[in-house]
Amino acid sequence: MRLHHIPGSRSMRVLWLLEELGLSYDLQHWSLTDGSLRSPEFLAMSPAGRIPALEIDDRAIFESGAIVQYLTEREGRLAPQPGDPERADFLEWVSYAETQGATLQSLNIQHIFLRPEAARSIPMMKLETKRLAVTARALENQLSDRETLLRSGFSAADCMMGFNIDALFRYVPAADYPALAGYRDRMEARPAYLRAIEKGGDSMYARDFYEIPDA
Ligand SMILES: N[C@@H](CCC(=O)N[C@@H](CS)C(=O)NCC(=O)O)C(=O)O
């Protein structure tokens, strides 16, 4: 099994889950900026040129949500199986991580990657920050009476979502979301999460919090 990985990217979700499942794997590192994600070699594994891709069972799988579902079904662990009353909740939160992830990606591009700085759009930063806050409020409500996204306990949906929270609190204040901040602390204290960070590298952020610049 080989995970194609960039530190601090969505491949962290898969790396963390591989550690939770106790599976053995190789890591192959790529770069967001050197053009290699558009090479024929990488596009053959992930046709949009996006990280992660996982080589497994004589093929490559792309899309973090699909990889996470495939791994839990293959291993029969860390997800409610079809027929379980929590199956729909699990699928919702796995996909929700990408609804929130798209907004985070847009803010990452605006605050960090776009050059020159004059190319950045303050109205877009404001709009996306408001949209992000809506996704955070829903999570805050979900976590107000439970330790993990599902009542039954830790699942791969937490690997999908838990990865987002580090990025989320770069753009919305953790103090406004106490249940979510507690969830972040619990997730980041998990031994498998800590092993994943040690093997795969930490987040890409240079600042704790990114304010929207003045116009
Ligand atoms: N929906 C995809 C999104 C993958 C994605 O956008 N990954 C980012 C890194 S977090 C990437 O590869 N970006 C490179 C690019 O946009 O060129 C997934 O969940 O796997």
The ligand as a MOL file (V3000), in Angstrom:
LIG
                    3D

  0  0  0     0  0            999 V3000
M  V30 BEGIN CTAB
M  V30 COUNTS 20 19 0 0 0
M  V30 BEGIN ATOM
M  V30 1 N -12.0170 16.2700 -3.0940 0
M  V30 2 C -10.6090 15.9580 -3.1410 0
M  V30 3 C -9.8010 17.2390 -3.0940 0
M  V30 4 C -8.3170 16.9860 -3.2270 0
M  V30 5 C -7.4940 18.2680 -3.2450 0
M  V30 6 O -7.9530 19.3190 -3.7260 0
M  V30 7 N -6.2770 18.1820 -2.7210 0
M  V30 8 C -5.3720 19.3270 -2.7130 0
M  V30 9 C -4.4200 19.2200 -1.5300 0
M  V30 10 S -5.2840 19.3330 0.0110 0
M  V30 11 C -4.5430 19.3240 -3.9740 0
M  V30 12 O -4.0790 18.2910 -4.3890 0
M  V30 13 N -4.3410 20.4990 -4.5770 0
M  V30 14 C -3.5150 20.6260 -5.7270 0
M  V30 15 C -4.1510 21.4760 -6.7930 0
M  V30 16 O -5.2580 21.9970 -6.5670 0
M  V30 17 O -3.5280 21.5890 -7.8270 0
M  V30 18 C -10.2580 15.0160 -1.9950 0
M  V30 19 O -10.9230 15.0890 -0.9470 0
M  V30 20 O -9.3500 14.1820 -2.1250 0
M  V30 END ATOM
M  V30 BEGIN BOND
M  V30 1 1 1 2
M  V30 2 1 2 3
M  V30 3 1 2 18
M  V30 4 1 3 4
M  V30 5 1 4 5
M  V30 6 2 5 6
M  V30 7 1 5 7
M  V30 8 1 7 8
M  V30 9 1 8 9
M  V30 10 1 8 11
M  V30 11 1 9 10
M  V30 12 2 11 12
M  V30 13 1 11 13
M  V30 14 1 13 14
M  V30 15 1 14 15
M  V30 16 2 15 16
M  V30 17 1 15 17
M  V30 18 2 18 19
M  V30 19 1 18 20
M  V30 END BOND
M  V30 END CTAB
M  END
